[in-house]
Amino acid sequence: MRIGGEWREAASGEWIASENPFTGEEWARIPRGGETDAVSAVDAAYEAGQGEWKSLTATQRGRLLFNLARLIREKGQRLADLEVTDVGRRRKEALGVVEHLAGYYEYYAGLADKIEGSVTPFDKPGFLHYTVYEPMGVVVCIVPWNGPLLLATTKIAPALAAGCTVVVKPSEFASASIIHLAELAEEAGFPPGVLNVVTGYGAEIGGTLTSHPLVRKVAFTGGHVGGRAVAQSAAQGFKHVTLELGGKSPNIVFEDADQEAAVEGVSMAIFNTSGQACLAGSRLLVQRSVADTFVKKLVDHMSGAKLGDPTELDTDIGPLATRPQFENVLTHLQVAKEQGATAVLGGGRGRPLGGENGLFVEPTILTDVTNDMPIAREEIFGPVLVAIPFDTDEEAVQIANDSDFGLAAGLWTSSLRRALEIPRRLQAGTVWVNTYRTVSVMAPFGGFKDSGIGRENGKEAIKDYLEAKSIVIRPSTANA
């Protein structure tokens, strides 16, 4: 682990085996941190925040973030390799993520010294009132296994720009790339302890991190069950929280849509990253008049998809990241078939050459699905698309909103009326029209309902790591 600028084993001396999802074999061991380690990480972050880091100007913090962005570009191949091996992300995706990471740090580097208070009117005569923004302090970032580098960065970059110090707790299934990122941060010039990484099982150290009295904010990405536990723990200490949770996002295709563009967009929305994305377009709502032909085009489009080694650039579908998730997806598929769903594509385990023992699920399209079935309501987190027909605009909106989640949505249409009207009626934090998964550091991202609390990205996100302070001054009344 990287704590206070030092490499540390777990205090217990125990380790967690990390499995390569392509080969199914152990490739690394991660320290099994416990309460002692979690406390040490928070203490290190707090001490760093009271020392050299506190004395730096916002402009100096920004320069360090620019340094980190440069190092990510120069040494990003190592970060990409670690994520490919650790979670099975395809190499071409991982390389794109690394470039995206650098852009995040550059964006918040530029914002670091643009944090402004204001002088405001005051309803008492003779007083001066102005506001300032100060860093919250120690921030705990808890990130899942499906995209550790990017999901950590969406929290680390604004937190550091705001002047906070950070403890990252990555998933026990995907820690290697985050540890290396912390090492790069210190190479970039961040003082030791400003960015710490403590590894281990969430059940063993998560509560210690979220309840620690020196922690002032918890930023969490993960499932809604874990999100509730984090919120409850943090609430005991009145800590700020940002919760970016799951989704069961609808992708709505109308009869007037550009069918070829929609096929590309719908398939990319669910099958990129093997469906392991909170914003995956996992529910296809397609107008009944074109439903059969559209589904057939989707099947034809995906039939030639190559499952295989994620290190190879021509691989289309990589493995799932963890064995428990792999087994969970296969169980969901079995239950769906028993309930009447029809697999018109895939529907089972994949065994590509060289990855026969890997964690592969075939890209799957299910028809004969209704929106009340578990396969249509629960976040599967795999390469599984359910197709549900609709007749009218009103019915499409009703089905789309009939979900506990509200993270994202997409719609495909050539109608300007629909493009303007329907997004306002959809209960989702992001709505894409004639595109999907077009994300940017500049665009706020988060969800409605069980998809979370708060927003990440954009210039406003930095204020989620700051406390507003009012200062009221009465000029001295003493004689000169």
Number of C-alpha atoms within 10 A of each C-alpha: 26 24 26 23 19 12 11 15 19 20 13 13 10 14 16 17 15 22 23 23 29 28 18 17 13 13 13 15 15 21 23 23 27 22 18 13 26 27 17 15 27 30 20 23 28 23 19 23 22 12 12 13 21 17 10 12 13 20 16 16 24 25 19 23 28 22 21 26 27 17 17 24 17 10 13 21 15 16 22 25 18 20 28 26 25 27 27 32 31 28 23 17 16 26 21 11 19 22 15 19 25 21 19 25 28 22 23 30 28 17 18 25 16 13 16 8 14 11 12 11 11 12 8 9 8 9 12 15 16 15 15 15 17 17 23 22 24 30 32 30 27 25 27 20 21 27 20 23 27 18 22 23 20 23 27 25 23 29 30 28 30 30 26 27 30 31 30 28 29 27 20 22 24 27 31 25 21 29 25 17 24 25 20 18 22 17 15 19 14 23 18 23 27 28 30 29 29 29 31 27 17 18 10 14 21 22 16 19 30 30 20 19 15 18 25 22 26 27 28 26 25 21 19 19 11 17 24 15 14 23 21 14 20 23 14 11 16 14 20 17 24 23 27 28 27 30 33 27 30 34 31 29 28 26 17 12 17 14 19 12 12 23 22 16 20 27 24 18 27 29 26 20 26 29 25 24 21 24 26 34 29 34 27 28 26 25 22 17 13 16 20 14 12 20 20 14 16 19 19 13 14 20 13 9 15 15 22 25 26 24 19 12 11 15 16 21 26 33 34 28 30 23 18 10 16 20 14 14 23 19 13 17 21 13 14 21 17 10 14 14 21 17 19 14 21 18 22 17 17 20 17 18 11 11 19 15 15 29 25 29 25 25 28 22 24 26 20 16 20 17 18 12 14 15 26 24 19 17 21 25 25 30 30 30 27 23 24 23 24 20 14 12 13 12 14 24 19 14 19 26 18 14 20 15 25 28 28 29 29 27 26 27 19 14 12 8 9 16 16 11 11 16 18 11 13 20 21 24 18 24 22 17 18 20 18 26 19 9 12 13 19 15 16 17 20 24 24 20 16 21 28 26 18 17 18 24 22 18 17 14 24 23 17 20 29 21 13 13 12 14 11 12 11 11 9 7 6 5 4 4
